[in-house]
Amino acid sequence: MQPEAKFQPEGHHESQLIESLEPDQLVAAVAKPLPRLKLSRPVRIALWAVRIFVLIISALVVYTFIVKLME
């Protein structure tokens, strides 16, 4: 397979090019997996902080729900 060139004719937007594909071409184009995004260290740390924050808040919500059920 050859790597796809990033060719975009002048005056055409990507959405117009996608709309002009046949259904099977569209399915093939959309089914291609995207490569992993390379994130900087601060961004990865921030995302892990958000994950930990969500877990803590979820635990607090479950705890509060159980305590209110016991009343």
N, C-alpha and C positions, 0 to 999 in steps of 0.2 A: 504494500500500500504506500502511496505517496502522501507526504504530509500536505494537508490542505493549505492552499495559499489564502491569505486574507484579502481576497479581491472583492471590492465593492465598487460597482460602476458609479460614475459621477451622477449626482441628481437622484439617487435611489437610497431610501432609508432601509435599514435592516428589516423593519417590520413589513415593508412593501415586498421585499424579496422573499420573506417567509410566507407571506400570503399567496405568493404566486406558485408555491410548490404544490405538487400533486399530493394527495393524502398519504400514500406510501412513502414518498420522499420526506414529508413532514415527520412521520413517525420515525423514520431512520435518523433524521437530523436531531430530533428531540431525545432519542434513546441513547445517544452517545454520553457516557459518563464524563463528568467534568473532573479535571485534575484537582488534587488538594490545593487549597489556597495556602501560600506560605505567609504566615503571620509573624510579626515581630514579637520579641519576648515580652514587652510591656502589654501588648494586646492579648497574648495568651494568658498572662497573669490576670489581666482584667476579666477575661472570660471565665477563668477558673474561680475568681472571686465571686462573680455573678452566680455561678453554679452552686457554690457553697452557701451564698446568701439565700438562694431559692430553697435549698434543702433545710436550712435553719428556719426560715419562715414557714415552710410546709410543716415541719415538726411542731412549731408553735401553734399553728392553726389546728392541727390534729389534737394536740394536747388541750387547747381551749375547748374544742368541740366535745371531747370526752369529759372534761371537768363539768361543762354545762349540762351534759346528759345525766351526770351523777347527782345534780342538785335537785 
